[in-house]
């Protein structure tokens, strides 16, 4: 049980020199982006986040399956219920120490609830044929199946929108990497400025440069070097990972000349 947090702390220490960097940085980001956090928000927002992962119909089916399994298959269902309660407790503990109540922390609880949704559909198989409540569970399974089928269109639309957004972000990233590979963005014309923080990790990785060698023009200014600008407002909008990220319009620094462009990015330089 202690292996995961120990590896987490050790990797933070080795990579950043600060054993709690992930914790403190994520907490700072939650404050900056006005994310919901704190123990007082747990009762309202944890069910919302789990529901956002599963969808309302699947969440209802999981709740039904949990009740049925705990009533009529308690010995087998109890370990799942305990694991689910522990997952929610960890989620609440994250909120207590200032981490955001985000959907990514709900995945474990949602996965356990999926098991109970499966129980709603097929748990009646585990009851003896002569069990007085087997038919009631079979009826509940039929209702559950109808609910899940009814949820398919909305789930399809939601997933399609998310996949489209990810596809656009991946294309934008690929075109940024293409500029690095073509040596249109190089470290011998520094500093390298960008319009917001989103491209910084990728550029730092591909340029093998420390992140602090890149300037976020939302909070800094540069008078020489390289400036990497989104080609249009649509690219800037699609590449902002959170609507609360600072994203005021940034002008091309004075005296910088356009040196390279592609569908998503423009590169400007003033190296001397």
C-alpha positions in Angstrom: 0.0 0.0 0.0 2.9 2.3 0.7 4.7 1.6 -2.6 2.8 4.1 -4.7 3.2 7.2 -2.5 6.8 6.3 -1.8 7.6 6.0 -5.6 5.7 9.3 -6.1 7.8 11.1 -3.5 11.0 9.6 -4.6 10.4 10.4 -8.3 9.6 14.0 -7.4 12.7 14.3 -5.3 14.9 12.9 -8.1 13.4 14.9 -10.9 12.8 18.3 -9.2 14.8 18.1 -6.0 11.6 18.7 -4.0 9.9 15.5 -2.6 6.5 17.2 -2.5 6.7 19.1 -5.8 3.6 17.4 -7.3 1.5 18.1 -4.3 2.5 21.7 -3.8 2.5 22.5 -7.6 -1.0 20.9 -8.1 -2.3 22.8 -5.1 -1.0 26.1 -6.5 -2.5 25.3 -9.9 -5.9 24.6 -8.2 -5.8 28.0 -6.6 -4.7 29.7 -9.8 -7.4 28.1 -11.9 -10.1 28.5 -9.2 -10.8 24.8 -9.0 -13.1 23.4 -6.4 -11.3 22.0 -3.4 -11.5 21.6 0.3 -13.4 19.1 2.6 -16.5 21.3 2.6 -16.9 20.8 -1.2 -16.6 17.0 -1.0 -20.3 16.1 -0.5 -21.4 18.2 -3.5 -18.6 17.7 -5.9 -17.3 14.1 -5.5 -20.7 12.6 -6.7 -20.7 15.1 -9.6 -17.2 14.1 -10.7 -18.0 10.4 -10.5 -21.2 11.0 -12.4 -19.3 12.9 -15.0 -17.1 9.9 -15.6 -19.9 7.3 -15.7 -22.9 9.4 -16.9 -26.1 9.6 -14.9 -27.7 6.4 -16.3 -24.6 4.2 -15.6 -24.3 5.8 -12.1 -28.0 4.9 -11.4 -27.4 1.3 -12.6 -24.3 1.0 -10.4 -26.2 2.2 -7.4 -29.0 -0.3 -8.0 -26.4 -3.1 -8.5 -24.7 -2.1 -5.3 -27.9 -2.3 -3.3 -28.9 -5.6 -4.8 -25.5 -7.2 -4.4 -25.1 -6.0 -0.8 -28.6 -7.3 0.1 -28.5 -10.7 -1.6 -24.8 -11.4 -2.3 -23.3 -9.6 0.7 -20.3 -11.9 1.2 -19.1 -11.4 -2.4 -20.0 -7.7 -2.7 -18.6 -6.5 0.6 -15.0 -6.3 -0.6 -16.0 -4.2 -3.6 -18.0 -1.9 -1.3 -15.0 -1.5 1.0 -12.7 -0.8 -1.9 -15.2 1.8 -3.3 -15.4 3.5 0.1 -11.6 3.6 0.4 -11.4 5.2 -3.1 -13.9 7.9 -2.2 -12.0 8.4 1.1 -8.8 8.9 -0.7 -10.5 11.3 -3.1 -11.8 13.3 -0.1 -8.3 13.3 1.4 -6.9 14.8 -1.7 -9.5 17.6 -1.5 -8.6 18.1 2.2 -5.0 18.8 1.5 -5.9 21.4 -1.2 -5.9 19.3 -4.4 -8.7 19.9 -6.9 -11.8 17.7 -6.9 -11.1 16.7 -10.5 -12.5 13.8 -12.6 -9.1 12.1 -12.9 -9.2 11.3 -9.1 -12.7 9.7 -9.6 -11.5 7.0 -12.0 -10.9 4.4 -9.3 -14.2 4.9 -7.7 -15.9 4.9 -11.1 -14.2 1.6 -12.1 -15.4 -0.1 -8.9 -18.9 1.2 -9.6 -18.7 -0.3 -13.1 -18.4 -3.7 -11.4 -21.6 -3.0 -9.4 -23.3 -1.9 -12.7 -22.3 -5.4 -14.0 -23.9 -6.9 -10.9 -27.1 -5.1 -11.7 -27.2 -6.7 -15.1 -26.1 -10.2 -14.3 -25.8 -10.7 -10.5 -29.1 -12.7 -10.5 -27.2 -15.6 -12.1 -25.5 -16.1 -8.8 -28.8 -16.7 -6.9 -30.2 -20.2 -6.8 -33.2 -20.8 -9.1 -35.5 -21.2 -6.1 -34.4 -17.9 -4.5 -37.6 -15.9 -3.9 -36.0 -12.6 -5.1 -34.3 -13.9 -8.3 -37.1 -12.8 -10.5 -37.1 -9.3 -9.0 -33.3 -9.0 -9.7 -34.0 -10.2 -13.3 -36.6 -7.4 -13.7 -34.0 -4.9 -12.3 -31.5 -6.2 -14.8 -33.9 -5.6 -17.7 -34.6 -2.0 -16.5 -30.8 -1.5 -16.1 -30.2 -2.7 -19.6 -32.8 -0.3 -21.0 -31.2 2.6 -19.1 -27.8 1.8 -20.4 -29.0 1.5 -24.0 -30.9 4.8 -23.7 -27.6 6.5 -22.6 -25.7 5.4 -25.7 -26.6 8.4 -27.9 -25.6 11.0 -25.3 -22.4 9.1 -24.5 -21.5 8.9 -28.1 -21.9 12.6 -28.6 -19.9 13.4 -25.5 -17.1 11.0 -26.4 -17.1 12.2 -30.0 -16.6 15.9 -28.9 -13.8 14.9 -26.6 -12.0 12.8 -29.2 -12.3 15.7 -31.7 -10.8 18.1 -29.2 -8.0 15.7 -28.4 -7.4 15.2 -32.2 -7.1 18.9 -32.7 -4.7 19.3 -29.8 -2.6 16.4 -31.0 -2.4 18.0 -34.5 -1.3 21.3 -33.0 1.3 19.6 -30.9 2.6 17.6 -33.9 3.0 20.8 -35.9 4.9 22.4 -33.0 7.3 19.4 -32.9 7.7 19.6 -36.7 9.1 23.2 -36.3 11.6 22.0 -33.7 12.7 19.1 -35.9 13.1 21.5 -38.9 15.3 23.7 -36.7 12.9 26.6 -37.0 13.0 26.8 -33.2 16.5 26.6 -31.8 18.1 27.2 -28.4 20.8 29.4 -29.9 18.3 32.2 -30.3 17.0 32.6 -26.7 14.9 33.2 -24.8 12.1 31.4 -26.4 8.7 33.1 -25.7 5.2 31.5 -26.1 1.7 33.0 -25.8 0.7 30.9 -22.8 2.2 28.1 -20.7 0.7 25.2 -22.6 3.6 24.7 -25.2 6.3 25.0 -22.6 6.6 21.4 -21.4 6.6 20.1 -25.0 9.2 22.6 -26.2 11.4 22.0 -23.2 11.3 18.3 -23.9 12.1 18.5 -27.6 14.7 21.3 -27.2 16.3 19.5 -24.2 16.1 22.8 -22.5 15.0 23.6 -18.9 11.4 24.9 -18.7 12.7 28.2 -17.1 14.5 28.9 -20.4 11.1 29.5 -22.0 9.1 32.7 -21.3 5.4 32.7 -20.9 4.3 36.1 -22.3 1.2 36.1 -20.2 3.5 37.2 -17.3 6.8 38.1 -18.9 8.2 40.2 -21.8 11.1 39.6 -24.1 13.0 42.0 -26.3 15.1 39.5 -28.2 15.1 35.8 -29.0 12.4 33.6 -30.5 8.7 34.0 -30.2 6.3 31.1 -31.1 2.8 32.4 -31.7 -0.4 30.5 -32.5 -1.3 31.0 -36.1 -4.9 32.0 -35.3 -7.4 32.5 -32.4 -8.8 29.0 -33.0 -5.4 27.4 -32.3 -4.9 29.4 -29.2 -8.4 28.4 -28.0 -8.0 24.7 -28.7 -4.6 24.5 -27.1 -5.6 26.1 -23.8 -6.1 23.2 -21.4 -8.4 25.0 -19.0 -10.7 28.0 -19.6 -9.4 29.6 -16.4 -5.8 29.6 -17.7 -4.5 33.1 -18.2 -4.9 33.7 -22.0 -5.0 37.4 -22.7 -4.1 38.4 -26.3 -0.3 38.6 -26.7 1.2 40.8 -29.4 4.3 39.9 -31.4 7.2 41.6 -29.6 8.5 44.7 -31.3 11.3 44.2 -33.9 10.7 40.4 -34.3 10.5 39.1 -37.9 8.5 36.2 -39.2 10.9 33.3 -40.1 8.7 30.2 -40.4 5.1 29.2 -40.3 2.8 26.2 -40.7 -0.9 25.6 -40.2 -0.8 26.0 -36.4 2.2 28.2 -35.5 4.2 31.2 -36.6 7.9 31.6 -35.5 9.4 35.1 -35.1 13.0 35.9 -34.3 15.2 38.7 -33.2 18.5 37.1 -32.4 20.8 40.0 -32.3 
